[in-house]
Amino acid sequence: MLDLDNKQRLTVAKAAMSLTTGDWSELFCLTDCEDYPEEYRNFMNDVYYQNDGLKQSCINAIDTILNSNPENIEHIWEISSLSNKVKRLDSNLYDTIERYIDGEHQKNVSSPVLEHENENIYNALADAELLIEQRGPEFAYDRMHNAVHSFMREVCDNHAISYEDNHGITKLLKEINAHLKVIPADGRNDTVFGMLRSANSILDGTNYLRNHHSLAHPTETLLNSTDALFAINLAKSIISYVDGLLEK
């Protein structure tokens, strides 16, 4: 469920100021709020005549519709002129609602339940999930990167794998791979394990993206949501596989 905050609702209300009386009648019908114009009989006059009170009237109407059921955003979004107006006012909000409507959140690989976990890992994963849901993957990338780094260190600590404090995730994974190579395979597929060894090049790419295209450092070019989600899903898959190969 997508629950818009007050600022986001205000943006939707501003966009709704361009709707016609017919649009509002359709929207009230679709959202089971047909009594609204009767309770606020001046509302349709504000819409028709574009009165000075129109902005506040639209704010009240959008609040009523979304308070009735947050999922009513789907009906609001069916009015194409409104969604296009939101896009012009706030492209990030537009992308957030589009992802929700299209079920984009379902394309995200769920955060794994890890054996090798501490509070830092848990918090970073939880933050990433929340940011993906509320703001989009591009805003979650840095937290996911932090979770991977913390996870790799936790694995090394739990299995007496030596590393330096300044080691990044690629060097940590190299040490973990060396440790895995000398323990019994226990049915491990060598081809898949070889893919893990090759994953260092993927993680090297995640380092670059984190440093140049995430909120970790000032930048004007955040990853777009599709690229960020792809990188996050790769990172989650890597830590899930490593975690499955090792037990505390």
Backbone bond lengths (Angstrom), bond angles and torsions (degrees), N, CA, C in turn:
res aa  C-N    CA-C-N  psi(-1)  N-CA   C-N-CA  omega(-1)  CA-C   N-CA-C  phi
1 M - - - 1.456 - - 1.521 109.71 -
2 L 1.309 116.59 135.75 1.461 122.34 179.25 1.525 108.56 -100.01
3 D 1.331 116.44 116.49 1.457 120.90 -179.04 1.522 108.20 -111.93
4 L 1.320 117.07 104.25 1.456 121.64 -176.64 1.528 110.64 -72.76
5 D 1.348 116.05 140.83 1.453 119.53 176.33 1.532 109.77 -81.11
6 N 1.334 116.67 177.81 1.468 120.73 -174.53 1.526 112.77 -61.30
7 K 1.331 116.18 -40.43 1.457 119.71 -179.95 1.524 110.93 -65.05
8 Q 1.338 116.58 -42.03 1.462 120.27 179.38 1.526 110.94 -66.52
9 R 1.327 116.22 -39.33 1.470 119.83 177.37 1.529 111.07 -63.03
10 L 1.325 115.76 -38.39 1.462 119.81 178.65 1.523 110.87 -61.19
11 T 1.338 116.36 -40.43 1.464 120.27 178.53 1.527 110.63 -63.47
12 V 1.334 116.38 -42.95 1.466 120.17 177.89 1.530 109.96 -62.48
13 A 1.343 116.46 -41.19 1.461 120.32 179.69 1.525 111.39 -63.79
14 K 1.330 117.09 -41.21 1.467 120.57 177.41 1.525 109.87 -60.46
15 A 1.340 116.20 -42.33 1.466 119.69 178.29 1.521 110.87 -64.33
16 A 1.337 116.00 -34.22 1.464 120.72 -176.87 1.520 112.81 -71.71
17 M 1.318 117.49 -13.01 1.465 120.48 178.69 1.527 111.91 -63.70
18 S 1.321 116.79 -17.64 1.466 120.33 -179.62 1.534 112.53 -89.57
19 L 1.340 117.55 -3.20 1.466 120.24 -177.95 1.526 111.22 -73.72
20 T 1.305 114.90 151.34 1.459 121.11 176.87 1.528 109.89 -88.89
21 T 1.340 116.30 169.70 1.464 119.93 176.59 1.525 110.77 -60.84
22 G 1.334 116.56 -34.83 1.460 119.78 177.18 1.512 112.00 -65.08
23 D 1.343 116.69 -41.40 1.465 120.66 176.92 1.522 110.72 -59.44
24 W 1.338 116.24 -45.27 1.465 120.26 -178.47 1.527 110.84 -65.67
25 S 1.318 116.94 -41.08 1.470 119.59 178.58 1.518 110.57 -59.74
26 E 1.337 116.26 -43.57 1.467 120.53 177.91 1.520 110.87 -63.23
27 L 1.337 116.96 -43.21 1.456 121.35 -177.72 1.524 111.42 -65.61
28 F 1.332 117.37 -43.80 1.464 120.03 178.30 1.530 110.98 -62.59
29 C 1.331 116.50 -35.83 1.469 120.86 179.19 1.531 110.69 -67.70
30 L 1.330 116.82 -46.35 1.464 121.20 -177.38 1.525 112.84 -66.38
31 T 1.332 116.32 -28.61 1.466 120.49 -175.47 1.530 112.64 -101.76
32 D 1.347 116.31 10.88 1.472 121.41 179.79 1.525 111.88 58.24
33 C 1.319 116.14 35.13 1.469 121.70 177.06 1.529 110.08 -116.87
34 E 1.322 116.18 36.63 1.463 120.48 -173.90 1.527 113.10 -65.54
35 D 1.346 116.90 -20.37 1.464 119.78 179.72 1.523 112.53 -78.68
36 Y 1.350 116.47 -10.63 1.469 118.94 -174.28 1.522 113.12 -57.94
37 P 1.338 119.67 -49.38 1.478 118.74 -179.08 1.524 112.41 -61.48
38 E 1.355 117.92 -28.65 1.452 120.95 178.92 1.527 110.74 -72.11
39 E 1.348 116.43 -38.20 1.455 120.82 179.11 1.534 110.42 -69.79
40 Y 1.319 116.90 -32.96 1.463 122.03 -179.51 1.532 107.18 -124.74
41 R 1.335 114.42 75.98 1.470 118.67 -169.23 1.520 113.68 -66.85
42 N 1.327 116.24 -15.29 1.464 118.49 176.93 1.529 112.47 -81.90
43 F 1.336 115.69 -9.11 1.462 118.97 -174.27 1.525 111.96 -59.18
44 M 1.324 116.78 -51.50 1.462 119.97 -177.51 1.534 111.44 -64.09
45 N 1.338 116.83 -31.69 1.467 119.25 175.23 1.523 110.63 -65.40
46 D 1.367 116.14 -40.75 1.463 119.94 176.89 1.528 110.84 -60.04
47 V 1.351 115.34 -41.60 1.466 119.97 -179.29 1.528 110.26 -67.26
48 Y 1.312 115.98 -47.56 1.471 120.31 -174.36 1.525 111.82 -66.96
49 Y 1.332 116.26 -42.84 1.463 120.00 -174.77 1.535 112.82 -97.34
50 Q 1.354 116.16 0.02 1.461 120.37 -178.74 1.532 110.72 53.76
51 N 1.332 115.32 49.85 1.453 121.69 -178.20 1.531 111.96 -67.19
52 D 1.328 114.97 165.68 1.470 119.76 -179.21 1.529 111.98 -61.48
53 G 1.310 116.94 -28.35 1.463 119.73 -178.45 1.517 114.09 -84.72
54 L 1.337 117.88 7.87 1.463 120.89 -174.67 1.533 112.53 -60.98
55 K 1.335 117.13 -41.96 1.463 119.88 -177.11 1.520 110.97 -59.54
56 Q 1.320 117.29 -49.64 1.461 120.40 -179.67 1.528 110.89 -65.31
57 S 1.327 116.49 -37.02 1.465 119.98 177.93 1.522 111.08 -61.55
58 C 1.329 116.90 -41.07 1.468 120.95 179.56 1.531 111.02 -68.68
59 I 1.336 116.09 -37.62 1.469 119.67 176.71 1.526 109.52 -60.32
60 N 1.341 116.64 -47.27 1.466 120.44 179.71 1.521 111.71 -62.60
61 A 1.331 116.79 -40.28 1.464 120.86 -178.46 1.526 111.33 -66.45
62 I 1.333 117.38 -45.73 1.470 120.71 179.91 1.525 109.97 -64.01
63 D 1.348 117.48 -41.40 1.465 120.48 176.98 1.523 111.09 -59.94
64 T 1.326 116.69 -43.65 1.466 120.76 179.59 1.526 111.01 -60.89
65 I 1.323 116.18 -45.45 1.465 120.99 -177.84 1.522 111.27 -64.94
66 L 1.350 117.91 -44.93 1.460 121.04 -177.20 1.522 111.91 -77.56
67 N 1.329 118.04 -30.67 1.461 120.01 175.41 1.523 111.02 -68.56
68 S 1.320 115.31 -32.06 1.460 119.86 176.50 1.517 110.86 -63.41
69 N 1.334 115.82 -40.91 1.470 121.64 178.48 1.523 108.03 -168.22
70 P 1.362 118.05 112.31 1.471 120.10 -179.70 1.524 113.28 -55.53
71 E 1.331 116.77 -26.47 1.467 119.74 -179.66 1.526 111.99 -71.18
72 N 1.329 116.55 -7.32 1.472 119.56 176.04 1.522 112.09 -64.47
73 I 1.345 116.97 -11.58 1.470 119.31 175.76 1.525 109.95 -56.86
74 E 1.335 117.17 -28.39 1.470 120.19 179.24 1.525 110.45 -65.71
75 H 1.340 117.29 -39.10 1.463 120.08 178.35 1.524 110.81 -71.23
76 I 1.329 115.86 -38.48 1.463 119.49 176.70 1.523 109.64 -59.25
77 W 1.325 115.41 -40.70 1.463 120.76 -174.96 1.518 112.55 -72.43
78 E 1.333 116.95 -16.09 1.463 119.86 178.73 1.529 111.95 -70.18
79 I 1.332 116.21 -17.14 1.466 120.10 177.23 1.525 107.17 -87.01
80 S 1.310 116.62 100.08 1.466 121.85 -168.58 1.520 112.44 -60.25
81 S 1.336 117.27 -35.44 1.459 119.25 -178.63 1.529 110.99 -63.16
82 L 1.351 117.12 -32.05 1.461 120.52 179.68 1.523 111.06 -73.39
83 S 1.332 117.09 -45.08 1.464 119.61 -179.67 1.525 111.29 -63.36
84 N 1.322 116.95 -37.55 1.469 119.93 177.57 1.516 111.54 -66.00
85 K 1.342 116.34 -35.91 1.466 120.53 177.63 1.521 110.37 -67.10
86 V 1.342 117.40 -41.69 1.473 121.07 176.84 1.518 109.91 -59.51
87 K 1.316 116.98 -40.42 1.461 120.87 -179.86 1.521 111.05 -59.67
88 R 1.328 117.12 -38.67 1.456 120.27 179.72 1.529 111.39 -73.10
89 L 1.341 116.77 -32.20 1.465 120.91 -178.41 1.523 112.49 -79.09
90 D 1.335 116.86 -40.66 1.468 120.96 -174.33 1.530 108.28 -155.28
91 S 1.315 117.02 96.23 1.466 120.89 -175.64 1.523 111.75 -65.67
92 N 1.348 117.20 -31.86 1.467 119.62 178.87 1.527 111.39 -65.92
93 L 1.342 116.14 -42.60 1.464 119.96 177.02 1.526 110.25 -64.17
94 Y 1.320 116.00 -41.82 1.468 120.09 177.54 1.526 110.52 -56.78
95 D 1.347 116.50 -47.29 1.472 120.52 -179.73 1.517 111.29 -63.20
96 T 1.340 117.24 -38.58 1.464 121.23 179.33 1.521 111.26 -61.79
97 I 1.321 116.15 -47.03 1.464 120.01 -179.48 1.526 110.86 -68.82
98 E 1.333 116.75 -39.13 1.466 120.02 178.10 1.529 111.04 -59.84
99 R 1.351 116.01 -43.48 1.469 119.31 179.53 1.522 110.46 -61.88
100 Y 1.323 115.92 -40.25 1.463 119.43 179.60 1.526 110.89 -65.65
101 I 1.312 116.17 -47.74 1.459 120.22 -178.63 1.520 111.17 -61.83
102 D 1.316 116.61 -40.80 1.466 121.05 -177.68 1.524 112.75 -81.77
103 G 1.338 117.08 -1.53 1.458 119.51 -178.29 1.509 112.36 72.63
104 E 1.342 117.11 27.63 1.461 120.75 -177.34 1.512 111.37 -61.12
105 H 1.371 115.94 -33.28 1.462 118.92 -178.56 1.526 111.86 -62.11
106 Q 1.345 117.28 -23.83 1.460 120.32 179.89 1.528 112.30 -76.17
107 K 1.333 116.88 -13.51 1.456 120.14 178.99 1.519 111.89 -82.30
108 N 1.305 116.30 -8.73 1.451 120.33 -178.00 1.518 110.79 -78.73
109 V 1.337 117.03 132.13 1.461 121.14 174.58 1.517 107.94 -68.24
110 S 1.333 117.09 126.66 1.462 120.37 -178.34 1.521 110.31 -62.73
111 S 1.332 115.22 146.03 1.461 119.66 176.52 1.525 108.67 -63.11
112 P 1.340 117.45 130.57 1.465 119.98 -176.82 1.520 112.25 -70.67
113 V 1.338 115.84 150.73 1.452 121.43 169.46 1.522 106.58 -84.53
114 L 1.329 116.89 113.03 1.457 121.38 -168.17 1.518 112.73 -102.33
115 E 1.338 114.75 143.58 1.460 120.39 169.03 1.523 109.61 -73.58
116 H 1.328 115.78 -42.01 1.464 121.88 -178.79 1.529 108.19 -91.67
117 E 1.323 115.27 86.53 1.450 118.99 -175.67 1.519 109.80 -141.71
118 N 1.316 115.79 142.95 1.453 121.33 171.38 1.522 107.91 -131.65
119 E 1.325 117.64 -176.55 1.459 120.15 -175.41 1.519 112.43 -63.38
120 N 1.336 116.62 -36.70 1.468 119.53 179.62 1.520 111.57 -63.29
121 I 1.334 116.08 -43.63 1.470 120.39 179.36 1.526 109.99 -64.15
122 Y 1.331 114.82 -47.48 1.465 119.51 -178.76 1.528 110.69 -58.07
123 N 1.344 116.88 -47.75 1.464 120.47 -177.86 1.522 111.69 -64.59
124 A 1.356 116.43 -40.62 1.466 119.41 -179.41 1.524 111.11 -65.39
125 L 1.338 116.95 -42.23 1.462 120.45 178.06 1.526 110.92 -65.36
126 A 1.341 116.33 -42.18 1.459 120.18 179.96 1.528 110.56 -64.11
127 D 1.335 116.38 -42.01 1.464 120.30 178.13 1.525 110.87 -62.39
128 A 1.341 115.60 -42.54 1.463 119.86 -179.34 1.524 110.94 -62.44
129 E 1.343 117.02 -43.77 1.462 120.47 179.37 1.528 110.78 -61.35
130 L 1.324 116.43 -43.04 1.459 120.84 -179.13 1.532 111.10 -65.06
131 L 1.329 116.35 -42.82 1.459 120.13 -179.67 1.525 111.64 -67.31
132 I 1.327 116.72 -38.31 1.466 120.36 176.95 1.525 109.57 -59.24
133 E 1.323 116.03 -44.44 1.460 121.30 -176.66 1.526 112.08 -70.23
134 Q 1.341 116.34 -42.84 1.459 119.43 -171.39 1.526 113.97 -92.10
135 R 1.345 117.68 -33.21 1.459 119.13 -174.29 1.525 113.37 -123.51
136 G 1.338 116.92 -22.25 1.452 120.04 179.85 1.518 112.20 117.00
137 P 1.350 117.31 156.82 1.466 122.14 -176.36 1.522 113.91 -58.31
138 E 1.340 116.97 -32.88 1.459 119.92 -176.99 1.527 112.01 -62.62
139 F 1.348 116.66 -24.87 1.458 120.61 178.89 1.536 111.86 -90.96
140 A 1.326 116.79 -9.14 1.466 121.43 -176.94 1.520 112.81 -100.82
141 Y 1.323 116.69 -9.96 1.465 119.71 -169.40 1.523 113.02 -60.03
142 D 1.314 117.37 -42.80 1.461 120.28 -177.78 1.520 111.23 -63.41
143 R 1.351 117.64 -40.43 1.467 120.51 179.55 1.526 110.63 -66.35
144 M 1.332 117.11 -36.62 1.461 119.55 178.09 1.520 110.34 -66.33
145 H 1.317 116.70 -39.54 1.467 120.75 177.94 1.530 110.06 -61.96
146 N 1.325 117.49 -41.98 1.461 121.23 177.41 1.527 111.41 -61.82
147 A 1.337 116.50 -38.37 1.462 120.45 178.77 1.526 110.95 -63.55
148 V 1.338 116.59 -42.13 1.471 120.28 178.81 1.524 110.66 -62.41
149 H 1.327 116.77 -45.42 1.462 121.27 -178.98 1.533 110.60 -61.53
150 S 1.342 116.21 -46.80 1.465 120.36 179.12 1.526 111.13 -62.83
151 F 1.319 116.60 -38.74 1.460 120.67 179.45 1.524 111.31 -63.23
152 M 1.325 116.68 -46.09 1.463 120.24 -179.27 1.537 110.75 -60.85
153 R 1.308 117.56 -41.61 1.465 121.15 178.11 1.528 111.10 -65.10
154 E 1.331 116.08 -39.15 1.468 120.09 179.19 1.525 110.86 -63.64
155 V 1.325 116.66 -41.44 1.467 120.54 177.48 1.523 110.03 -60.42
156 C 1.322 116.11 -47.13 1.467 119.88 -179.81 1.530 111.36 -61.67
157 D 1.306 117.01 -42.79 1.467 120.46 179.31 1.530 111.43 -62.89
158 N 1.319 116.91 -41.63 1.464 120.78 -176.29 1.516 113.45 -72.99
159 H 1.331 117.16 -20.86 1.470 120.19 -175.94 1.527 112.36 -119.78
160 A 1.324 115.93 20.37 1.466 121.60 175.73 1.527 111.91 53.60
161 I 1.328 115.80 40.35 1.462 121.71 176.69 1.533 107.16 -93.54
162 S 1.311 116.36 120.03 1.466 119.76 -174.80 1.531 111.19 -74.47
163 Y 1.321 114.57 144.60 1.456 120.96 176.89 1.522 108.74 -159.67
164 E 1.325 115.46 163.12 1.454 120.96 178.44 1.534 109.35 -95.40
165 D 1.317 115.65 152.78 1.461 120.02 -178.21 1.522 112.64 -60.33
166 N 1.335 116.99 -27.75 1.466 120.04 -177.97 1.531 113.02 -91.99
167 H 1.326 117.72 6.55 1.465 120.07 179.54 1.530 110.55 -69.11
168 G 1.326 115.41 131.91 1.455 121.37 173.89 1.520 110.38 -85.87
169 I 1.329 116.01 -174.64 1.465 118.97 -173.77 1.528 112.60 -68.77
170 T 1.324 119.21 -29.85 1.466 119.22 -179.80 1.524 110.79 -68.74
171 K 1.335 117.77 -42.04 1.470 120.28 178.15 1.520 111.00 -68.84
172 L 1.323 116.85 -36.26 1.463 120.28 178.33 1.526 110.60 -64.81
173 L 1.333 116.84 -43.71 1.461 119.40 179.55 1.523 110.68 -65.12
174 K 1.320 118.12 -35.38 1.466 121.21 177.33 1.524 110.56 -60.18
175 E 1.341 116.95 -42.79 1.466 120.80 178.15 1.523 111.25 -67.66
176 I 1.322 116.85 -38.60 1.471 120.67 178.67 1.522 110.44 -65.88
177 N 1.336 117.02 -41.65 1.466 120.60 176.91 1.522 111.54 -59.59
178 A 1.333 116.43 -42.32 1.472 120.67 179.18 1.525 110.11 -62.29
179 H 1.315 117.16 -38.90 1.464 121.29 177.61 1.530 110.89 -66.11
180 L 1.320 116.84 -43.36 1.465 120.99 -178.53 1.525 112.32 -64.21
181 K 1.312 116.85 -33.12 1.467 121.14 -176.81 1.524 112.46 -64.84
182 V 1.324 117.58 -26.44 1.471 119.98 -174.85 1.531 112.87 -100.16
183 I 1.331 117.21 1.59 1.465 118.65 176.85 1.525 108.55 -104.30
184 P 1.362 118.00 157.16 1.473 120.47 -178.45 1.517 112.53 -54.93
185 A 1.332 115.36 138.53 1.462 120.74 -175.21 1.519 112.81 -68.58
186 D 1.338 118.04 -33.29 1.470 122.97 178.63 1.531 111.65 53.66
187 G 1.340 115.48 48.96 1.456 120.67 177.11 1.514 114.88 81.67
188 R 1.310 116.37 6.53 1.463 120.24 -179.17 1.525 110.64 -64.22
189 N 1.317 117.12 136.69 1.459 121.38 178.94 1.528 109.13 -80.92
190 D 1.344 116.68 122.71 1.468 120.66 -175.19 1.529 112.58 -63.27
191 T 1.344 116.21 -33.92 1.462 119.11 179.91 1.528 110.82 -66.66
192 V 1.341 115.13 -44.12 1.467 119.21 178.51 1.523 110.13 -65.24
193 F 1.340 116.09 -40.74 1.461 119.20 179.44 1.536 110.58 -64.11
194 G 1.331 115.25 -35.30 1.460 119.07 175.23 1.521 111.69 -62.23
195 M 1.338 116.08 -33.97 1.468 120.03 176.93 1.528 110.50 -64.68
196 L 1.348 115.49 -34.63 1.460 118.64 177.58 1.523 110.71 -64.82
197 R 1.333 116.24 -41.90 1.465 118.74 178.76 1.533 110.35 -61.82
198 S 1.323 115.33 -33.90 1.473 119.06 178.92 1.521 112.36 -76.53
199 A 1.331 115.75 -11.60 1.463 119.22 -176.67 1.517 112.69 -67.97
200 N 1.350 116.79 -14.03 1.454 118.25 178.83 1.525 111.68 -60.53
201 S 1.322 116.41 -34.04 1.464 118.65 178.18 1.528 110.29 -66.97
202 I 1.351 116.51 -33.85 1.463 120.44 176.14 1.523 110.06 -65.87
203 L 1.336 115.78 -46.01 1.455 119.50 -178.99 1.522 111.80 -67.80
204 D 1.323 116.41 -30.20 1.456 118.97 174.92 1.531 109.76 -63.13
205 G 1.322 115.15 -38.58 1.463 119.79 176.15 1.515 111.72 -65.92
206 T 1.344 117.11 -37.56 1.463 119.18 179.40 1.531 110.90 -65.36
207 N 1.351 116.11 -34.34 1.466 119.33 176.17 1.525 111.03 -60.56
208 Y 1.316 115.51 -45.52 1.471 120.23 -179.44 1.526 110.38 -62.68
209 L 1.331 116.12 -45.10 1.456 120.00 -179.56 1.525 111.16 -62.85
210 R 1.329 115.36 -39.60 1.459 119.51 179.69 1.526 110.85 -63.79
211 N 1.328 116.47 -41.58 1.460 120.32 -175.71 1.521 113.57 -76.57
212 H 1.327 116.63 -26.66 1.467 119.47 -172.92 1.527 115.01 -116.53
213 H 1.343 117.61 -18.30 1.464 118.81 -174.02 1.530 112.80 -137.86
214 S 1.335 117.22 31.57 1.459 120.86 176.29 1.519 108.87 -134.12
215 L 1.320 116.01 179.72 1.456 120.88 -179.84 1.520 113.02 -78.72
216 A 1.344 117.07 2.44 1.465 120.21 178.80 1.520 111.12 -64.54
217 H 1.334 116.26 -32.24 1.464 121.55 179.30 1.530 108.96 -137.66
218 P 1.328 117.62 154.68 1.467 119.62 178.72 1.531 111.04 -56.80
219 T 1.318 116.00 130.55 1.467 120.62 179.51 1.514 109.42 -156.45
220 E 1.305 116.01 151.28 1.461 121.25 175.71 1.522 111.24 -101.74
221 T 1.337 116.45 0.07 1.471 119.51 -175.12 1.526 110.23 -129.13
222 L 1.337 116.84 73.79 1.456 120.62 172.45 1.533 109.26 -64.54
223 L 1.334 115.35 152.80 1.461 119.49 172.35 1.523 109.82 -56.88
224 N 1.326 117.34 146.01 1.454 117.43 170.77 1.529 108.26 -74.58
225 S 1.314 117.00 165.33 1.462 120.89 -171.29 1.527 112.73 -62.15
226 T 1.343 117.80 -36.34 1.459 120.70 -178.66 1.523 111.26 -67.78
227 D 1.337 116.78 -45.33 1.460 120.46 179.06 1.528 110.69 -65.38
228 A 1.333 116.90 -42.46 1.464 120.72 -178.75 1.521 110.90 -63.64
229 L 1.333 116.92 -42.06 1.465 120.37 -179.63 1.528 110.92 -65.35
230 F 1.334 116.89 -39.00 1.462 121.34 177.50 1.526 110.62 -61.08
231 A 1.347 116.96 -47.60 1.462 121.02 -179.28 1.527 111.59 -65.12
232 I 1.339 116.76 -40.00 1.463 120.81 178.87 1.521 110.91 -64.49
233 N 1.327 116.79 -43.82 1.462 119.99 179.86 1.529 111.93 -63.83
234 L 1.334 117.45 -38.14 1.462 120.52 176.08 1.524 110.53 -61.96
235 A 1.332 116.70 -45.38 1.464 120.72 -179.35 1.523 111.00 -62.32
236 K 1.329 117.21 -43.46 1.464 120.56 178.98 1.531 111.21 -62.30
237 S 1.319 116.31 -40.54 1.466 120.06 -179.93 1.519 111.30 -64.68
238 I 1.324 117.00 -38.76 1.469 120.66 -179.78 1.523 110.97 -65.43
239 I 1.337 117.35 -48.25 1.461 118.08 -177.85 1.527 111.46 -69.43
240 S 1.330 117.26 -31.63 1.462 119.96 177.62 1.529 110.49 -65.08
241 Y 1.342 117.14 -40.78 1.464 121.03 -179.75 1.534 111.21 -68.12
242 V 1.326 116.58 -45.78 1.463 119.95 178.70 1.524 110.23 -61.02
243 D 1.315 116.46 -42.09 1.460 120.27 -179.91 1.521 111.38 -62.74
244 G 1.336 115.69 -37.37 1.455 119.41 179.17 1.522 113.50 -69.89
245 L 1.339 117.18 -26.26 1.463 120.61 179.87 1.525 112.82 -78.93
246 L 1.318 116.61 -21.89 1.459 120.83 -175.33 1.533 110.07 -124.94
247 E 1.301 115.23 145.21 1.452 120.74 173.53 1.520 107.76 -118.69
248 K 1.321 115.17 154.98 1.467 118.31 178.98 1.515 110.38 -60.96
